[in-house]
Amino acid sequence: TFTFASFYLAFAYNFSNLDPGYTKSMIWTEKAFKNKDRLPLKYQNWVALWYACLISENQEDIIRNCRLLEESEIESRLLWLDLGVTYNEALHQYDKAVAAFRKVEEISNKRGSEWKYDRYYNDYCDVLLMAGLPAEVKRISESGLKINPDNRICLIYKGSGYVMSEDTNSVSEIIYEIRAACKKANLPESSEEWAIGKMYVHGKDTLNAARHFRRAYILNPDNPNRIRDLA
């Protein structure tokens, strides 16, 4: 039947940032949704969640399917990551998002291996900051950077935790690390300023964020992303 293959194609397009506007994600989600009755019930709820998020945009359906998936106790790190992302981005229920990401940790501990997936660490840090838990960001970001030392997004979030904690010495040190990481990747100076601006944004220091976004814009005024972030 390949119903789950259709669903995972939607997942692949969505999570790989290769689908601007989510057009292909929506096409494959709709195909999977039409054939969801061929799946076990607990997985039908997962497909229905994506349909509610991407196509019907029905808030009540999103909440209901999240609850049903939690109750199913599926031992899948990808599922619990998806629940965490949904609670964070679609529902803005940060306490439930944190709980979902902690479930991923629990599954990894049971298996005796950390998950080698950058997005998990990046999104976990984002959720912890939204929930006002900067102390935990250090632990998660360091785990992510241990898995992939070149994960610049994780490095930015680590700095955001220091910003939110008002640890000025560590903020100065991490700015140096961010600049070094950007230079290692041969990125222009405008990207350095943008990265530091993002660090301050996630740490909820918008005044310093605006200062660095303005520098990024001055260095690269024709880049629409620089204009958007400064605005």
C-alpha positions in Angstrom: 0.0 0.0 0.0 2.9 2.3 0.7 0.8 4.6 2.8 3.5 5.1 5.3 6.0 5.8 2.5 3.8 8.7 1.4 3.8 10.0 4.9 7.5 9.8 5.3 8.0 11.6 2.0 6.0 14.4 3.5 8.2 14.2 6.5 11.4 14.3 4.4 10.3 17.3 2.4 9.2 19.2 5.5 12.1 18.5 7.8 14.8 19.0 5.1 13.9 22.6 4.3 13.6 21.6 0.6 9.9 22.6 0.3 9.3 26.3 0.5 5.6 26.9 1.1 5.2 23.2 2.1 3.7 22.4 -1.3 5.2 18.9 -1.6 4.7 18.2 2.1 1.0 18.9 1.7 0.7 16.8 -1.5 2.2 13.7 0.2 0.3 14.3 3.5 -3.0 14.3 1.6 -2.1 11.1 -0.2 -1.2 9.4 3.1 -4.4 10.8 4.7 -6.6 9.3 2.0 -5.2 5.9 2.7 -4.7 6.2 6.5 -7.3 3.5 7.2 -4.8 0.9 5.9 -2.5 1.8 8.9 -2.8 0.7 12.6 -5.0 3.2 14.5 -2.1 4.7 16.5 -0.3 5.6 13.2 -3.5 6.9 11.7 -3.5 9.5 14.4 0.0 10.6 13.3 -1.0 11.1 9.7 -4.2 12.9 10.9 -2.0 15.3 13.0 -0.1 16.3 9.9 -3.3 16.7 7.9 -4.6 19.0 10.6 -1.4 21.0 10.8 -0.7 21.4 7.0 -4.1 21.2 5.3 -7.2 21.7 7.4 -5.4 23.9 10.0 -8.0 22.7 12.6 -6.7 23.6 16.0 -9.0 21.2 17.8 -7.9 18.3 15.6 -4.3 19.2 16.3 -4.8 19.1 20.0 -6.8 15.9 19.9 -4.3 14.0 17.8 -1.4 15.2 19.9 -3.2 13.8 23.0 -4.0 10.5 21.2 -0.4 10.1 20.1 0.9 10.7 23.6 -1.5 8.1 24.9 -0.4 5.6 22.3 3.1 5.5 23.9 4.8 4.7 20.6 8.5 4.3 21.3 9.7 6.4 18.4 12.1 9.3 18.8 10.9 10.8 15.6 7.3 10.8 16.8 8.1 12.5 20.1 10.3 15.0 18.3 7.3 15.8 16.0 5.1 16.2 19.0 7.5 18.6 20.6 7.8 20.6 17.4 4.0 20.7 17.1 3.4 21.8 20.7 6.1 24.5 20.2 5.3 25.9 16.8 1.6 25.1 16.2 0.1 25.3 19.8 2.7 27.3 21.7 2.3 25.0 24.7 5.9 25.0 25.8 5.5 22.9 28.9 4.1 20.0 26.8 6.8 20.6 24.2 9.5 20.2 26.8 7.8 17.0 28.1 7.9 15.6 24.6 11.6 16.3 24.1 12.3 14.8 27.5 10.6 11.6 26.2 13.1 11.5 23.4 15.9 11.7 26.0 14.2 8.9 27.9 14.0 6.6 24.8 17.7 7.4 24.0 18.7 6.4 27.5 16.8 3.2 27.3 18.6 2.4 24.0 22.0 3.4 25.4 22.8 5.7 22.5 22.3 9.4 21.9 20.4 10.5 18.8 22.7 11.7 16.0 20.2 14.1 14.6 21.0 17.9 14.6 17.4 19.1 14.4 16.5 17.3 17.7 19.2 19.3 19.7 18.4 22.6 17.9 14.6 22.3 18.5 15.0 21.1 22.0 17.1 24.2 22.8 14.6 26.4 21.2 11.7 24.9 23.3 13.7 25.2 26.5 14.3 28.9 25.8 10.6 29.5 25.0 9.8 27.8 28.3 12.3 30.0 30.2 14.7 27.2 31.1 18.1 28.6 30.0 20.1 26.4 32.4 19.0 23.3 30.6 20.0 24.7 27.3 23.7 24.4 28.2 23.4 20.7 28.7 21.4 19.9 25.6 23.5 22.2 23.3 26.7 20.6 24.6 25.3 17.2 23.8 24.4 18.3 20.3 27.8 19.9 19.7 29.4 16.7 20.9 27.5 14.8 18.2 28.3 17.5 15.6 30.9 20.1 16.5 30.0 22.0 13.3 26.4 22.5 14.2 26.4 26.3 14.2 22.7 26.6 15.1 23.3 24.6 18.2 26.2 26.9 19.1 23.9 29.9 18.6 21.3 28.4 21.0 24.0 27.7 23.6 24.8 31.4 23.5 21.1 32.3 23.8 21.0 30.3 27.0 23.9 32.5 28.4 22.1 35.7 27.2 18.9 34.7 29.0 20.9 33.7 32.1 22.7 37.1 31.9 26.1 35.4 32.0 28.0 38.2 30.3 31.4 36.5 30.4 30.1 33.4 28.7 28.2 35.5 26.1 31.5 37.2 25.2 33.2 33.8 24.8 30.5 32.3 22.7 30.4 35.3 20.4 34.1 34.6 19.7 33.2 30.9 19.0 30.3 31.9 16.7 32.6 34.2 14.7 35.3 31.5 14.4 32.7 28.9 13.3 31.4 31.2 10.6 35.0 31.9 9.4 35.7 28.2 9.3 32.7 27.7 7.0 33.9 30.6 4.8 30.8 32.7 5.5 30.8 36.5 5.0 30.9 39.0 7.9 27.2 39.7 7.4 26.5 36.1 8.4 28.5 36.5 11.5 26.5 39.5 12.6 23.3 37.7 11.7 24.2 34.6 13.8 25.0 36.8 16.8 21.7 38.7 16.2 19.9 35.3 16.3 21.6 34.4 19.5 20.2 37.5 21.1 16.8 37.1 19.6 16.4 33.6 21.1 17.8 34.9 24.4 15.0 37.5 24.3 17.4 40.5 24.2 15.9 42.3 21.2 18.0 45.5 21.6 21.3 43.8 21.1 19.7 41.6 18.4 18.6 44.7 16.4 22.1 46.1 16.7 23.7 43.1 15.1 20.9 42.6 12.5 21.5 46.3 11.5 25.2 45.5 11.0 24.3 42.5 8.9 22.0 44.6 6.8 24.6 47.3 6.3 27.1 44.7 5.2 24.6 43.0 2.8 21.7 45.4 2.1 20.5 43.5 -1.0 19.8 40.3 0.9 16.0 40.1 1.6 16.6 37.9 4.7 18.8 40.6 6.3 16.1 43.2 5.6 13.3 40.9 7.0 15.2 40.1 10.2 16.1 43.7 10.9 12.4 44.7 10.3 
